[in-house]
């Protein structure tokens, strides 16, 4: 029965903790890895869960052990006061005897965990860059580094095991010595005639019964020491929230009429960020230029309602005047879709990749054509034909884990096609064409503009090809909107914009109107870029 209850407690705690972690991960989305390292999240969901649940299941046995020790000690004190007092004093001493060794054991275990994490990180980096390493002949160098890291993990594990073997031995030796001491004391009392032999046998049986509770005390103390660090990491991940800020903060978009009552999101509303001042008009293609890629990623997360602010008191993004943080998560996700600059392709067929919750207005073929995935389909069709031995259907071709068999540009275009199939009311794209050539990028810009006509689209980019085909361009610096207009207008009028888009020194004076006397070099550069875009 003890084993059954113990396993039940362990499995129940593990399942609930993993459910909480999965829900928090799904709620935060890509923002999670911006706040906590991905390796830490994996560690919490695997090794830390085991340690936390170890203490959970040990605590129930600890409570039973305490009750048993108290009952036996009181009974012995009533039955034979002298032996009962010795047991009542000795049990707490034994329970606390191993505690001085536990901090040292914890330090050694932490050292082992740290070294193992470094070795795992090194192995992951080596596997991810194996193709590059082979190209430069660096396999042996990284193999030597991993061998050294692996041996350091082994040495740390041996040191940790030695300490735990000492603790385990003491858990057997000390209660045994305590039993011998009680029996010796009782035997002397029996020889003196103060207790009978039967009473000595009864006391021996009671003290023998206490050996298991005493071992449980030591195990619970060990579980507590080891689970605290794991519980701290789990609490840090579970403590992250999607919307820590007040919903909307009382700020509304220009012309907004809705209220943040949490009932839902109005259709066809403008997307407005009160913190940066970024406004994406409904039904338009808005391009956002940020000089800092990290700042662009954080702003994209904000537009999706994932990051209300680092300090927790910034207002939420508004869609049609309604704060995204004020509505249910699934409604916010359905209304605003954010594609990260490094999207992940899950393993499976292309058909499964594009089988996402969608409005149904955009077919998979239309999305693939707009994303210029023709060469990707040809490559997948050949791979499918080679596997099946017949004319292969590219939709049934399998995509390896994270799309490692595809190039960076191919992965990027498939991810864009997946986002286009979803056809959300608002689509936020973070550098969707950074890995494709200029000719393909120009065709993607036209396809994106045509397929998303009448839908709100926000593209974070510094590519002139995408910027020139946008309805509105917004320049963001230091987290604030500093200029807006068309691509060509900003090229001619704003040196800060030229510094980001055409890599022109910001110190160059602003351009004069075209045709004016003494036209500066900056103006000639802007005019040249505009002419090139027109061509």
Secondary structure, 3 states (H helix, E strand, C coil): CHHHHHHHHHHHHHHHHHHHHHHHHHHHHHHHHHHCCHHHHHHHHHHHHHHHHHHHHHHHHHHHHHHHHHHHHHHHHHHCHHHHHHHHHHHHHHHHCCHHHHHHHHHHHHHHHHHHHHHHHHHHHHHHCHHHHHHHCCHHHHHHHHHHHHHHHHHHHHHHHHHHHHHHHHHHHHHHHHHHHHHHHHHHHHHCCCCCHHHHHHHHHHHHHHHHHHHHHHHHHHHHHHHHHHHHHHHHHHCCCCCCCCCHHHCCCCCCCCCCCCCCCCCCCCEEECCCCEEECCCCEEEEEECCHHHHHHHHHHHCCCCCCCCCCCCCCEECCEEHHHCCHHHHHHHEEEECCCCCCCCEEHHHHCCCCCCCCCCHHHHHHHCCCHHHHHHHHHHHHHHHCCCCCHHHCEECHHHCCCCHHHHHHHHHHHHHHHCCCEEEEECCCCCCCHHHHHHHHHHHHHHCCCCEEEEECCCHHHHHCCCEEEEEECCEEEEEECHHHHHHHCHHHHHHHCCCCCCCCCCCCCCCCCCCHHHHHHHHHHHHHHC
